Amino acid sequence: MATDALPASLGEAWRLAATRIDRLDARLLLEHVAGCTHATLIASPERPLAAAAAAQLAALVERRAGGEPLAYLVGSAGFYGLVFQVSPAVLIPRPETELLVELALKHVAELPANVAAPRLLDLGTGSGAIAVSLAARLPQAAVSAVERSPAALAIARGNAVSNGVSVAFHQGDWFAPLAGERFDIVVANPPYVAAGDPHLAQNGLPFEPQEALSDGSDGLACLRAIVAAAPQHLVADAWLLLEHGYDQAAAVRALLNEAGFVEVASHRDLAGIERVSGGRWPNRSPR
């Protein structure tokens, strides 16, 4: 889609963009730069497209053709029915991670009746997608989130504001900023791709923050650290839920069992992959 032959209408712009990239991606980029809806695009393809918008579209199409994720190009991504602002400072929220939210909500519903304000924690919050989604559906809960990256934390805070929820954000590594605090539910989607894994070079991953994808080790280093430290931050009968790689379920279950968790189990995502493993901390901590 060369900038020396910019399309003059919405329909022409869509047609030309779709010769370089996926038709749906082309449509979404066009809607983004033109400020139009899908309905407008279908009903009024002859509507003029400003030269500035056409040039912006051409630049975005080139970037998408080069593998840059669509979410970074439009600056947002959907997750659990909400919209989150994203940038290359944070991972793009994935549908499979919604399983963490579903499981956390399930366990909150099972808490004793006297727990009127459950305490939830999201470790390595990134864009804030998990924490904000939980806060949106549990207005009675006290939701906290920890993130090491200042840039990611700024995005997460903005997403909490734009989605109208309250989340207590902390900067630091895992439980480090939370001395003395205990929670009813802890969730985490930590870096779990092993260093050198070929997947890191595929499907747009080179554009995402590598430190949020890989632990630089065997893929289990962050998961080990979280499991080891979690008991000091869990009340009696609290749950720890961890997202992990497609082939790590058995290893994560072993970590949880060795640490003393009970009711340890893995849960499959919509693709049938064991994506989240978790366990309950037995009655050894104060409530």
N, C-alpha and C positions, 0 to 999 in steps of 0.2 A: 504494500500500500504506500506508494511513493508520495512524498509531500509536494512534488511538482505537478501532480494531477489530483488535487483534492476534490472529493465528492461534494456536490452542491446540495444534495437532499439526504434525508434520513435513510430512505430505502437504498439509494446508491451507496451510501457509506456502509450500511450493513452488508450489502452484497460484496463490496470490495474487501472489507475486513474479513469476511468469511472465506475468502480465497487464501488467506494467510494463516488463520487460526480457527479453532472450533467455532461452529456457528453460534452456539449458546454464549461462549465467551465473547464473541464479537458483539452480540446483542447487548450483553451486560456492560461492556465497555462503552458502547454507543449511548446507552441510557445514562451512564455515569457522566459522560462529557456533555451530552445534550440536555441533561436534566429532564428527560422525558420518561414516560412509562412504556411498558410493553404494549399496552392498549393503544397509546398514541402512535407508536411505531407501526403497528398493524393497520390502524385506521387511517393514518395520514403519512404514508411513506414519502409523499411528495413534499412534505414540510421542509423548508430550507434549513440547512445546517450551516451555522456561522463558520467562517474561515478559521477562526481561532480554535473552535471546537473540533473542526476537521483535522487541523494540525495536531491538536492534543491527542485525538484518537489515533492518528497515524503513529505517533510516538509510542503510545501505549500498546498498540498492536505489535510493533517491532519488539518491545520488551516482552510481551506475552509469547511471541514466536520464539524468543530466546530462552523460554522456560521459566520466566519470573512468575510466581504465583498470582493468580487473579486477585486474591484478597489484598495483596500488597498494592496492586495497581489501583484498586478502587478505595483502599483504605479501611475496609471493614469486612467482617465475616459474621455469619449467623451461627448461633449456638444455643441449643435448648430453648428456641423460640424468641431469643433476644438478639440484638445486634451489638457487636463489639468492634470498637476501633482497633485496628492492628497496624503495625509497621514492622520493618525488619528487626526491630528490637525485641519482638515477641514471637513465639510460635503461633501459627494460625490454628485456632481451635478446630478440632476434628470431631466428626460425628461419633466415633467410637468412644471418645472421652465422656460423652453424655451418660455412659453406663456408670461412671463414678457418681454422677449426680443422682441417678436413679437409685443406686444402692444406698447412698447417704440418706436420701429421703425415706427410703424403706426403713432404715434402722432408727431414724428419728421418730417415725410413727410407732415404733416398738418400745420407745423409752418409757420408763415408769411414769405414771400420771403426775407424780410430784415434781417432775422435771419440767417446770413451766417455761423456762428459757434455756433450751439446750445450747451448749457451747460447741461450735464447729470450727475447725481449722483446716485451711487449704495451704499446703506447703509447696513452694515454687509456683506461685500463682500465675506468673506470666502476664497475660492480658487481663487476668481476673475473671476469666470466663466461668470457672467452677465456683469460686466464692460468690460472685455476683448472682449467678443462677440460683445458688442455694439461698442467698439472702432474699431474692425476689419471691421465692416460694415459701420461705419460712420467716415472715416478718417478726415473729416472736423470738427468733433465735439470735444469739450473739455470735456473729461470724467474724473470724479473724483470718488473715492471710499473710504469708511471709514470702518475700522475694529478695534475692540478692542484688539483682540489677536495678540501679536507680532509674534507668530509662524505662525498663519494663514496669517498674512500680508506678511511675508517672502515668503510664497508659492505663494500668489497672485502676488507679484512683479516678481517672477520667471516666472510665467505663462504669464505675459504681455511681458516679454523679449522673451520667447520661441515662442510666437505667433506674435512677431514683431509689437506690438502696444504700444502706449503711453497712460498711465493712471496716473493721479495724486493721489497717495495713501496717506491716512492720518490715524494715529492711534488715536482712541478715541471712545467714546460712541455716536452713532448716529450723530447728527449735531454739537456736542460739538467742534470739531476742525475747524468748518467752519463759525466762527463768521463773519457776514457781507456779506457772499456770498449767491447768489441767483442762481436758476437753472430753466431751461425750463422743464426738466423731472427729477423726482426723483423716483427711484424704490427701493424696499426693499423686501427681503425674510427673515424676522426676525424669532427668535424662537417663535413658536406659539402652541406648544403642552403643554397642561396643566400638572402641576406636578401630578405624580401618574397615568398618562394615561397608560393603559396596552400596548398600541402600542410601548411604549419606550422599552419594553422588547422583541420585535419581529423583525423579518426580518433584522437582523444584526444591528439594531439601538444601542444595548448596546456597540458596538465597535466605534460608532461615538461620537464626542464631545457633551456631554449632554447639555452644556450651549448654544450650537448653535441650539438645538432642542426644549428645553423647557425653558420658562421664569420663571419657579419655582413657578408660580402662576396659574391663571386661563386660561392661553393661550392667553390672550388679552393685557397683560401688556405692552409688547414692541410695539404692534400695537397702543395702546393708546398714548404712549410716542411719537411715530413718527408722528402721526396725529396731536397731540397738538403742536408740535414744527415746523412742516412743513411750515405753512404760513409765518414764518419769513425768509424762505429760498427759496421762490417761486416768480418768476416774475409773472406779470399779464398773465393769461390764461395758466399758467403752469399746468402740470399733476403730480399727485401723484398716483403711482401704487403699490399695496401691495399684495404679496402672503400670503395666510392664509390657515387654515385647512378646511377640507371638510365640516364642519358644522358651519363655522364662517362667511359666506358671509353676512348674514343679520346683524350680530353684527358689522362688519366692515363698511358696508354701513351706519349704524346708526351713527358710529363715524365720518365718513366723512361728513354726512349731518349736524350733530350737530356742527361741526367745521366750517361750512360755504362753503364747497365745492359744486359745481354744476355739473350737468351731471353725477351724481354718478351712477355707474353700476358695476355689477359683470360679469366675463367672465369665460367660461367653458374650461377646458383642454380637451385633446383628450379622456379621460375617461368619459367625460360628467359632471365632477364635477366642481362646481363654485370654482375656484382656485385662481383667482386674482380679486380684487376689486379696483376701482380707481375713481378719480374725478378730475375736473378742478378747479383750484383756480381762482375765478372771478377777474375782473379788479380792484384790490385794491392795487396792489403792483407795484413798478417801473419796467420798462423793460430795 
